[in-house]
Amino acid sequence: MFDISDKAQTIEGFGVSGAWWSQAVGGWTNDKRNQIINLLFDQDVGIGLSIYRYNIGAGSGEEISDPWRRTESFEVEKGIYNWSHDGNAKRVLKEIHRKGVQNFVAFANSPTARMTKSGLVTGEENGKSNLKEDRYEDFAVYLVDVINHLIKDEGIPITYLSPINEPQWDWRREKGQEGCHYTPDECVKLLKTLQNKIEQQSVKDVKVSAIEAGEWKTAQEYIDPIFTDNKLMTALTNFDAHSYWSEPGDKIKIANYMNKNYPSIKLNMSEWTEMQQKRDYGMDSALVLANTIHDDLTLANVSSWQYWIAVSKYDFHDGLIYTNEGTEDVEVTKRLWAMGNYSKFIRPGAKRIKLSEEPDSLKTSLFYDETIQQLIYVVINNDENKLCVPIKFNHFTYMEVFETSESNNLTNVYQGEIKEYFNVKPESVTTFIMMFE
């Protein structure tokens, strides 16, 4: 069934974005804000996320009708900053760091308004590039100044700086959120400008992350211009894509292309949520999430998997947690616990083990954490009937089983000696932890 030496990618972690909720939740009462943070990042009561994405806001945004989608910029004018801005979101950022998280991605969706052709942060009138030709340097300086502040003054260990988000799309005012289109050549120009600025300022241990492609199937037009550039081919370590509107074949195609042409470059899945109207608290949406994680890990071989909006006030299949406008309600979904079947147990540094076969009607993935000598086996049962899973891990003597289903929320449903077979519930996600007693 498997060979423990047949390792695939090393897992960097699982995470979530702070966009569209942290600037609101950061102003909640301490107990309610801590409840949210614990559900997301605590390894005992929550799902133990290990990556957090902090949004470097472009500010302004008066044209954005939804206040949750507006951000505060630190920039007052060129080279002058007010570091008290974005206080609520920074409060959340710092409290997440105090939970022990060490991997932080700082990302930007748009340059500030003074740098844009339209004077807006929502995009150019016709959906073309909105960054002025003579403002690439200014944008790079702004981003580096912000992460220097976060690192030196706030004590946040920024790991990656991501200046571009979904460059394929025709961002414009009507879309109601920050965004900026870039052509492949414009991406190369901005990434090189930013990398040069990081090197000039000797910003240690921060890597440029790119390009947050909006989907897998159209990502390839950006790959070659970036990774054939002499500067970027040695500076960049990963390529980030979003799993929106993507089929398994799209992911396999990009993974194979990268492995053949740029084998040293890791793939990350840096944003996804189910694009469906109406709220869903149950297992239907949780299974969509789990299947997406499974495909991204096993077909695209991503090293990290990062969810979009952690807390949502919207009527959509999006938040891991829902709240309601004008309240501090905390309404937990099955999506949260299904993601926890991965994030809580597959810790940074674990390696995926290739499986030679899968039991019928099940999706399975296997990981080995050498540090603690544990095998982590995640099983998705999409069937409406319970199914029997063979447990062929004879070298281990003890196992714990955690289940997310209609009746359980990442609940420990078994602990004891290794069994030869285990029944998994209908429409469930189950994590088996194998260890030595």
C-alpha positions as CSV (number, residue, x, y, z in Angstrom):
1,M,0.0,0.0,0.0
2,F,2.9,2.4,0.8
3,D,6.6,2.7,1.2
4,I,7.6,5.1,4.0
5,S,10.7,6.0,2.0
6,D,8.7,7.0,-1.0
7,K,8.3,10.6,0.1
8,A,6.7,13.5,-1.9
9,Q,6.6,17.1,-0.7
10,T,7.4,18.5,2.8
11,I,4.5,20.2,4.3
12,E,5.1,23.8,5.3
13,G,1.7,24.3,7.0
14,F,-2.0,25.2,6.8
15,G,-3.2,28.7,7.1
16,V,-5.9,31.3,6.6
17,S,-6.1,34.9,5.5
18,G,-7.0,37.9,7.7
19,A,-8.6,39.8,4.9
20,W,-12.2,41.0,5.4
21,W,-12.6,40.0,9.0
22,S,-9.6,40.9,11.2
23,Q,-10.2,44.6,11.1
24,A,-13.7,43.9,12.4
25,V,-13.0,41.1,14.8
26,G,-9.9,42.9,16.1
27,G,-12.3,45.4,17.7
28,W,-14.5,42.8,19.5
29,T,-14.5,42.2,23.2
30,N,-11.5,40.2,24.4
31,D,-13.4,37.0,25.1
32,K,-15.1,36.8,21.7
33,R,-12.0,37.8,19.8
34,N,-10.0,35.1,21.7
35,Q,-12.6,32.6,21.0
36,I,-12.2,33.1,17.3
37,I,-8.4,33.0,17.5
38,N,-8.4,29.9,19.6
39,L,-10.8,28.1,17.2
40,L,-8.4,28.8,14.4
41,F,-4.9,28.5,15.9
42,D,-5.0,26.7,19.2
43,Q,-3.9,23.0,18.9
44,D,-6.1,21.9,21.9
45,V,-9.5,23.6,21.5
46,G,-9.1,24.6,17.8
47,I,-7.6,23.3,14.5
48,G,-4.0,24.4,15.1
49,L,-3.4,26.5,11.9
50,S,0.3,27.3,11.5
51,I,0.3,30.0,8.8
52,Y,-1.4,33.4,8.9
53,R,-1.8,35.8,6.0
54,Y,-1.7,39.5,6.9
55,N,-3.2,41.9,4.4
56,I,-1.1,45.0,3.7
57,G,-4.0,47.4,2.9
58,A,-4.0,49.9,0.1
59,G,-6.3,52.2,2.0
60,S,-8.7,54.8,0.6
61,G,-11.4,52.6,-0.9
62,E,-14.3,55.0,-0.5
63,E,-15.6,53.5,-3.7
64,I,-15.9,50.1,-1.9
65,S,-19.5,50.0,-0.6
66,D,-18.8,47.1,1.9
67,P,-16.8,48.4,4.9
68,W,-15.5,44.9,5.6
69,R,-13.7,45.0,2.2
70,R,-12.0,48.3,2.9
71,T,-8.5,48.5,4.4
72,E,-6.4,51.0,6.2
73,S,-3.0,52.0,4.7
74,F,-0.1,52.9,6.8
75,E,1.0,55.5,4.2
76,V,0.0,59.1,4.9
77,E,2.0,60.4,2.0
78,K,5.1,59.2,0.2
79,G,7.7,58.0,2.7
80,I,5.5,59.1,5.7
81,Y,3.6,56.5,7.8
82,N,1.2,56.4,10.7
83,W,1.9,53.0,12.3
84,S,-1.2,53.3,14.5
85,H,-3.3,52.6,11.5
86,D,-4.9,49.2,11.0
87,G,-4.9,48.7,14.7
88,N,-7.7,46.1,14.9
89,A,-6.0,43.9,12.3
90,K,-2.6,44.3,13.9
91,R,-4.1,43.3,17.3
92,V,-5.3,40.0,15.7
93,L,-1.9,39.6,14.1
94,K,0.0,39.9,17.4
95,E,-2.4,37.7,19.3
96,I,-2.0,35.0,16.6
97,H,1.8,35.3,17.0
98,R,1.4,34.8,20.8
99,K,-0.4,31.5,20.0
100,G,3.0,30.3,18.7
101,V,2.5,30.8,15.0
102,Q,5.9,31.5,13.3
103,N,4.9,31.6,9.6
104,F,3.4,34.9,8.4
105,V,2.7,36.0,4.9
106,A,2.2,39.7,4.2
107,F,0.2,40.2,1.0
108,A,-1.1,43.1,-1.0
109,N,-4.0,43.2,-3.3
110,S,-3.3,46.7,-4.7
111,P,-0.9,49.6,-4.6
112,T,-2.0,52.6,-2.6
113,A,-4.3,55.1,-4.5
114,R,-1.5,57.6,-5.2
115,M,0.4,55.0,-7.1
116,T,-2.5,53.9,-9.4
117,K,-3.5,55.1,-12.8
118,S,-7.2,55.4,-11.8
119,G,-6.5,57.0,-8.4
120,L,-8.5,54.1,-7.0
121,V,-7.5,50.8,-5.3
122,T,-10.1,48.7,-7.0
123,G,-8.5,48.6,-10.4
124,E,-8.2,50.5,-13.7
125,E,-11.3,51.6,-15.6
126,N,-10.9,48.9,-18.3
127,G,-9.5,46.2,-16.1
128,K,-5.9,46.7,-17.3
129,S,-2.8,47.3,-15.1
130,N,-3.4,50.0,-12.6
131,L,0.1,50.6,-11.2
132,K,1.7,53.7,-12.8
133,E,4.8,53.0,-14.9
134,D,6.9,55.3,-12.6
135,R,5.6,53.9,-9.3
136,Y,7.0,50.4,-9.2
137,E,9.8,51.6,-7.0
138,D,7.4,53.4,-4.7
139,F,5.3,50.3,-4.3
140,A,8.3,48.2,-3.5
141,V,9.5,50.7,-0.9
142,Y,6.1,50.8,0.7
143,L,5.9,47.1,1.0
144,V,9.4,46.7,2.4
145,D,8.9,49.6,4.9
146,V,5.7,47.9,6.2
147,I,7.3,44.5,6.7
148,N,10.3,46.1,8.3
149,H,7.9,47.8,10.8
150,L,6.1,44.5,11.5
151,I,9.4,42.6,12.0
152,K,11.4,45.2,14.0
153,D,8.7,47.1,15.9
154,E,5.9,44.6,16.3
155,G,8.1,41.4,16.5
156,I,6.2,39.5,13.8
157,P,8.4,37.0,11.9
158,I,7.3,37.7,8.4
159,T,8.3,34.8,6.2
160,Y,6.9,35.8,2.8
161,L,6.0,39.0,1.1
162,S,3.4,38.7,-1.7
163,P,2.9,41.9,-3.8
164,I,0.5,40.5,-6.4
165,N,-2.9,38.9,-6.2
166,E,-4.7,37.2,-9.0
167,P,-3.1,39.2,-11.8
168,Q,-5.1,37.5,-14.6
169,W,-8.4,39.1,-13.7
170,D,-9.6,42.4,-15.0
171,W,-9.9,44.2,-11.7
172,R,-12.1,47.3,-11.9
173,R,-14.3,49.4,-9.6
174,E,-17.4,47.3,-10.2
175,K,-15.9,44.3,-8.4
176,G,-16.1,46.1,-5.1
177,Q,-12.7,45.1,-3.6
178,E,-9.0,45.9,-3.9
179,G,-7.4,44.5,-6.9
180,C,-4.8,45.2,-9.7
181,H,-4.3,43.4,-13.0
182,Y,-0.7,42.7,-14.2
183,T,0.6,41.2,-17.4
184,P,3.3,38.6,-17.1
185,D,6.0,41.1,-18.1
186,E,4.6,43.6,-15.5
187,C,4.7,40.9,-12.8
188,V,8.4,40.3,-13.7
189,K,9.1,44.0,-13.4
190,L,7.5,44.3,-10.0
191,L,9.0,41.2,-8.6
192,K,12.5,42.2,-9.6
193,T,12.0,45.7,-8.2
194,L,10.8,44.3,-4.9
195,Q,13.6,41.7,-4.7
196,N,16.2,44.4,-5.3
197,K,14.7,46.5,-2.6
198,I,14.7,43.6,-0.1
199,E,18.4,42.9,-0.9
200,Q,19.3,46.6,-0.7
201,Q,17.7,46.9,2.8
202,S,19.1,43.6,3.9
203,V,15.7,42.3,5.0
204,K,16.7,38.9,6.5
205,D,14.6,35.7,6.2
206,V,11.9,37.2,4.0
207,K,11.2,35.7,0.6
208,V,9.2,37.2,-2.2
209,S,6.1,35.0,-2.9
210,A,4.3,35.0,-6.2
211,I,2.0,35.3,-8.0
212,E,-1.2,34.2,-6.2
213,A,-2.6,33.1,-9.6
214,G,-6.4,33.3,-9.6
215,E,-6.7,29.7,-10.9
216,W,-4.5,26.8,-12.0
217,K,-5.4,26.5,-15.7
218,T,-4.3,30.0,-16.8
219,A,-1.3,30.2,-14.5
220,Q,1.2,28.8,-17.0
221,E,1.4,32.1,-19.1
222,Y,3.0,33.7,-16.0
223,I,5.3,30.8,-15.1
224,D,7.9,31.0,-17.9
225,P,8.5,34.7,-17.9
226,I,9.1,34.7,-14.2
227,F,11.3,31.6,-13.8
228,T,13.3,32.2,-16.9
229,D,14.4,35.6,-15.7
230,N,18.0,35.4,-14.4
231,K,17.2,37.3,-11.2
232,L,14.0,35.7,-10.3
233,M,14.9,32.1,-11.1
234,T,17.4,32.1,-8.2
235,A,15.5,34.5,-5.8
236,L,12.1,32.8,-5.8
237,T,11.5,29.5,-4.1
238,N,7.8,28.9,-4.7
239,F,4.9,29.6,-7.1
240,D,1.5,30.3,-5.5
241,A,-1.9,29.6,-7.1
242,H,-5.5,29.7,-6.0
243,S,-7.8,26.7,-6.5
244,Y,-10.9,28.5,-7.6
245,W,-12.6,27.2,-10.8
246,S,-9.9,24.5,-11.1
247,E,-10.3,20.8,-12.1
248,P,-8.0,18.0,-11.0
249,G,-6.5,18.0,-14.5
250,D,-5.6,21.7,-14.3
251,K,-3.6,21.0,-11.1
252,I,-1.8,17.9,-12.5
253,K,-0.8,19.8,-15.7
254,I,0.8,22.6,-13.8
255,A,2.5,20.3,-11.2
256,N,3.9,18.2,-14.0
257,Y,5.1,21.2,-15.9
258,M,6.8,22.7,-12.9
259,N,8.4,19.4,-11.9
260,K,9.8,19.0,-15.5
261,N,11.0,22.5,-16.0
262,Y,11.5,24.1,-12.6
263,P,11.9,21.2,-10.1
264,S,13.4,23.3,-7.4
265,I,10.3,25.6,-7.2
266,K,7.6,24.6,-4.6
267,L,3.9,25.0,-5.3
268,N,1.6,26.5,-2.7
269,M,-2.2,26.8,-2.7
270,S,-2.6,30.2,-1.1
271,E,-6.3,31.0,-1.4
272,W,-9.6,29.1,-1.8
273,T,-13.2,29.1,-0.7
274,E,-16.2,27.4,-2.2
275,M,-17.9,29.8,-4.6
276,Q,-21.5,29.2,-3.7
277,Q,-24.3,31.4,-2.5
278,K,-26.1,30.9,0.8
279,R,-24.7,29.8,4.1
280,D,-23.7,26.1,4.7
281,Y,-22.8,24.9,8.2
282,G,-22.8,21.2,7.4
283,M,-21.0,18.4,5.8
284,D,-21.9,19.1,2.2
285,S,-19.6,22.1,2.1
286,A,-17.1,20.5,4.5
287,L,-16.6,17.6,2.0
288,V,-16.1,20.1,-0.9
289,L,-13.3,21.7,1.2
290,A,-11.7,18.3,2.2
291,N,-11.7,17.1,-1.4
292,T,-10.1,20.3,-2.5
293,I,-7.4,20.0,0.1
294,H,-6.8,16.3,-0.8
295,D,-6.5,17.1,-4.6
296,D,-4.2,20.0,-4.0
297,L,-1.9,17.9,-1.7
298,T,-1.9,14.8,-3.8
299,L,-2.2,16.0,-7.4
300,A,-0.6,19.5,-7.3
301,N,1.8,18.4,-4.5
302,V,1.4,21.8,-2.8
303,S,3.6,22.4,0.3
304,S,1.2,24.7,2.0
305,W,-2.6,25.1,1.9
306,Q,-4.2,28.4,2.9
307,Y,-7.9,29.2,3.2
308,W,-9.5,32.5,2.3
309,I,-11.9,34.2,4.7
310,A,-11.8,32.7,8.2
311,V,-14.8,34.6,9.6
312,S,-17.7,35.6,7.3
313,K,-20.7,37.8,7.8
314,Y,-21.9,36.9,4.3
315,D,-24.6,34.6,2.9
316,F,-22.0,32.4,1.1
317,H,-20.2,29.1,1.5
318,D,-17.1,30.9,2.7
319,G,-16.3,31.4,6.4
320,L,-14.8,28.6,8.6
321,I,-16.8,30.6,11.2
322,Y,-19.8,32.8,10.6
323,T,-20.9,35.9,12.4
324,N,-23.7,38.4,11.8
325,E,-23.7,42.0,11.0
326,G,-23.3,44.3,14.1
327,T,-22.9,41.3,16.5
328,E,-20.1,39.3,18.0
329,D,-21.8,36.0,17.2
330,V,-19.6,33.0,16.7
331,E,-21.2,30.3,14.6
332,V,-18.9,27.4,13.8
333,T,-19.2,25.3,10.6
334,K,-18.2,21.8,9.7
335,R,-15.7,23.3,7.3
336,L,-13.6,24.4,10.3
337,W,-13.4,20.9,11.7
338,A,-12.8,19.2,8.3
339,M,-9.8,21.5,7.7
340,G,-8.7,20.6,11.2
341,N,-8.5,16.9,10.2
342,Y,-5.4,18.1,8.2
343,S,-4.1,21.2,10.0
344,K,-4.2,20.0,13.5
345,F,-2.2,16.8,12.9
346,I,-0.1,17.4,9.8
347,R,2.4,19.8,11.3
348,P,5.1,21.8,9.6
349,G,7.9,19.5,8.5
350,A,5.8,16.4,8.0
351,K,6.3,14.7,4.6
352,R,3.6,13.2,2.4
353,I,4.0,9.5,1.6
354,K,2.9,8.4,-1.8
355,L,0.2,5.7,-1.8
356,S,0.1,3.0,-4.4
357,E,-3.6,2.4,-4.1
358,E,-6.7,3.8,-2.5
359,P,-9.7,1.8,-1.1
360,D,-12.8,2.1,-3.3
361,S,-15.0,5.2,-2.8
362,L,-12.4,6.8,-0.5
363,K,-9.9,9.5,-0.8
364,T,-6.8,8.9,1.3
365,S,-3.6,10.7,2.0
366,L,-0.6,9.7,4.2
367,F,2.0,11.8,6.0
368,Y,4.9,11.0,8.2
369,D,6.2,13.3,11.0
370,E,9.7,12.1,11.7
371,T,10.2,14.4,14.6
372,I,7.6,12.7,16.7
373,Q,7.5,9.4,14.7
374,Q,3.9,9.5,13.9
375,L,2.0,8.4,10.8
376,I,-1.0,10.6,9.8
377,Y,-3.6,9.0,7.6
378,V,-6.5,11.1,6.4
379,V,-9.6,9.4,4.9
380,I,-12.5,11.1,3.1
381,N,-15.6,9.1,2.8
382,N,-17.8,10.8,0.2
383,D,-20.3,7.9,0.2
384,E,-23.7,7.9,1.8
385,N,-22.8,4.6,3.5
386,K,-20.3,3.7,6.1
387,L,-17.2,2.1,4.7
388,C,-14.6,-0.3,6.0
389,V,-11.0,1.0,5.9
390,P,-8.1,-1.4,6.0
391,I,-5.4,-0.3,8.4
392,K,-2.1,-1.7,7.0
393,F,0.4,0.0,9.3
394,N,1.8,-3.0,11.1
395,H,5.0,-1.3,12.3
396,F,3.0,0.9,14.7
397,T,1.2,-0.4,17.8
398,Y,-1.2,2.3,18.9
399,M,-3.6,4.6,17.1
400,E,-6.0,7.5,17.8
401,V,-8.9,8.4,15.5
402,F,-10.5,11.8,15.0
403,E,-13.7,12.2,13.1
404,T,-15.6,15.1,11.5
405,S,-19.1,14.0,10.4
406,E,-22.7,15.0,10.8
407,S,-22.5,13.9,14.5
408,N,-18.8,14.7,15.4
409,N,-16.6,17.8,15.2
410,L,-13.0,16.6,15.0
411,T,-13.9,14.2,17.9
412,N,-11.6,11.6,19.2
413,V,-13.7,8.5,18.5
414,Y,-11.1,5.8,19.2
415,Q,-7.7,5.3,21.0
416,G,-6.1,2.0,21.6
417,E,-4.3,-0.8,19.8
418,I,-4.0,-0.7,16.0
419,K,-6.9,-2.4,14.3
420,E,-6.8,-4.2,11.0
421,Y,-10.0,-2.5,9.8
422,F,-12.0,0.6,10.9
423,N,-15.5,1.7,9.8
424,V,-15.7,5.3,8.8
425,K,-19.0,7.1,8.9
426,P,-20.9,8.2,5.8
427,E,-19.9,11.6,4.4
428,S,-17.0,12.1,6.9
429,V,-13.4,13.1,7.2
430,T,-11.4,10.9,9.5
431,T,-7.8,11.2,10.7
432,F,-5.8,8.2,12.0
433,I,-2.7,8.9,14.1
434,M,-0.4,5.9,14.2
435,M,2.3,5.8,16.8
436,F,4.4,3.6,19.1
437,E,2.7,3.1,22.5
